[in-house]
Amino acid sequence: MPEDSMPLQDLPCLSLQGSMLSQSKRVNKRKTRGCLGEGLDTECTPTELIQQWSPPHKHQRIITKGKENDSNQFVLARRSRRKKESTSGISWDHLPDELLLRILFYLPLHDLLRMSVVCKRWHRLVFDETLWHSVDLEGLTHMGPALQQVLKTGVRRLRCPRSFVEDLHFTGTGTLQITELDLSSSIIPTSALESIICRCRLLECLSLEGLQLSDTIISSLAKNPQLLQLNLSGCSGFSAPALSELLKSCSRIEQLNISWCNFNNNHVKSVVSNVSSSVTHLNLSGYRESLTLDDVKVLVARCPHIQTLDLSDSTLLMADCFPVLAQLKYLLHLSLSRCYHIHLAALTDLGKTFPMLCLLDVYGLVQDSHLPALKKETPRISINSRPFSSIARPTPANVLVGCFSDRVMWNRPCRLRIKL
């Protein structure tokens, strides 16, 4: 059998253990680098061939901390990425979203907005709806863009009274999550207000005091059956039928302030005939020539659970309204200020007529010189101690400006607020 066809183990001077090693040493002495054909002509082991035609090994760079340019040798050194990472503590990137949200919850509004530009993840977390549950924007100028951004966060409680909104192009189509909203005494276009109220279905407390409204806004409010407190004091621009629809639909209203609106006789009759029977606090003041004794009779028959009633500036009312009002067994606070046709003598018997009455406002009826005598006749009734009505108002008017209570909304502060 020829040598070139013999089995590998039968070849002379070649074995798997010793001869291959000795033969590779001889080959290495005369091996030279060349093309692939030259390498295949030489006698090499498979291992040597793999090593010969593999890419040359990269020489490890000399890395010396702080001594790269010593010994007249310029070396570019780069630390590995692993060395750059902190070896102690926990990275912010490793914290779960739930823990980061809990940390962000304690930051004020300014710091929260600054953190939103750190990275995409933090921007997403900063505008999570759990952080924007309650927001106070009072005092912020150019309210339009800020208000639009806050509405998109899913805010539940929003306070921005006495604000100026140039215009608002609210493009959202979904339902807003607002349950408490205070826009009292603000300057806001009716169209912008419509774009907000038309998307509200969960309102529980609302104050639009002093705003120009429309039938569209009133009809949209009728779609909030959970409404409990409504302040429309000083509002205008809506019709009596729209008001009737609102009061019929919102049958759970407990506090209603609808004083000093631009009303006629039809508006007043719509209120007394359709107001919820569950109302306990009602301000119907300011209707000098519109509110009559017959209207009071309808109101008392419809709402027997009234505890606070303000009929101030109703100049058509006289002392004959007291037997009618006496049917309100739970009446605690009665305001008859500037009802000039009620005589002082009729007020002295109020302690007997209203056994539950605690507060009485008769500004403009009783002169200061006669007030001590009236207080003596009614010792358990506090007279003229509440100059301003707080019915359905988010912030009572008698709270001093600058104190902590000045920034509350329906007895609760907002977490995020503008600090000027």
C-alpha positions, 0 to 999 in steps of 0.5 A: 500500500502506498504511503500516501494512502495509508491510515494516519496511525500507520504512517511512520514517525507520526503519532497523535501524541508525540510526532505531530508536535515534533513535526510542527517544530520543524515546520515552524523553523522554515515557515514563512508568511505568504499567500494561501497557496504557499501555506497549503504547500507547507507541512502544517497541522490544522491548528497552525493553519487556523492560527496562521490565517486568523486575523492578527491579535490586537496588542493590548494598550498600555493603560496607566492611570495619570501617567499616559505621557511619561517616558516620552511615549504618547499613549491614548488610553480609554477606560472601559465603560464598565469602569465608568459606572458607579460601583457603589449605590443604586443608579436612578435608571435601575429604580422602578417607575413606582418608586420614582413616582413616589419621589417625584410626588414630593417635589414642587411644581417648578422643580417637577417641570425642570426634571421633565427635560432630563430624559424621555423616561423622566418626561413621561413620569413627570406628566403622569396623571398621579402627580397632577391630581390637584393643581393651583395656577393662580397668579400665572400670566399667559394662562392659555398654554399652561392651562391646555397642558395641565388639562392634558395631564388628567388633572382632577382638581384645578384652581385658577381664579382671577386668571387671564386666558387670552385664548385656548385651542383645546384639541382634546377629544376625550372626557376630562377627569376634572371633579373640582374646578374654580375659574372665579372672576377670570377673564376667559373667552366664552368659546374657550370656556365651552371647549372645557366644560363640554368635555366635563362629565365628572364635575362635583364642585364648580365655580364660574363666578362672574363669567360670561356664559352661554346656553351651550355651557349650561346645557353641558353642565347638565351632563354632570349628574354628580354635581354637588356644589355650583357657584354661578354668582354674577354670571350672565348670558344664558336663558331660563329654559337652559337653567331649568334643564340644568337644575332638573338634571343635577338633582344632587346639588346641595349648595347653590349660589345663583345670586346677582345674575342677570336674571328676569322674572322667568329666571327666578321662577326657573330656579325656585321651581326646579332646584333640587329638593336636596339643597341645603345651602341656597343663595338667591340674593340680589333680585330686587324686583323679581323675587316675590312672596309666591316664589318663596312659598314655592321654594319652601315647599320644594326644599324643606331641608334648607339650612342656610338661605340668603334672600338679601336685596329682595325689596319685595319681601315683607314681614309676611314671609316669616310664617312661610320661612318658619316651615323650614325646620332645619334653618340655621342661617338666614340673610335678609340684608337690605330687605327694606320693607321688613320692619325692625319690630318683626325681627324681635320675634325671630327667636320664637319663630325659628327655634333652630336659628343661630345666625341672622344677617340684617345689614341695612335694616337695623341701625347701629344704635338699635342693634344692641336692643335687638341682640338683647331680644334674641340672645342665642342668635348671632346677628351680622357676624357673616358679612359675606356669603360662603355658599358654594364658594371654593374660598370664602370671601372673609378669609384674609389674603396671604394666609394659608386658607387663602389658597384652599379650594373647598376646604382642601389645598392643591398639591402643585401650585405656582409660587411667585 
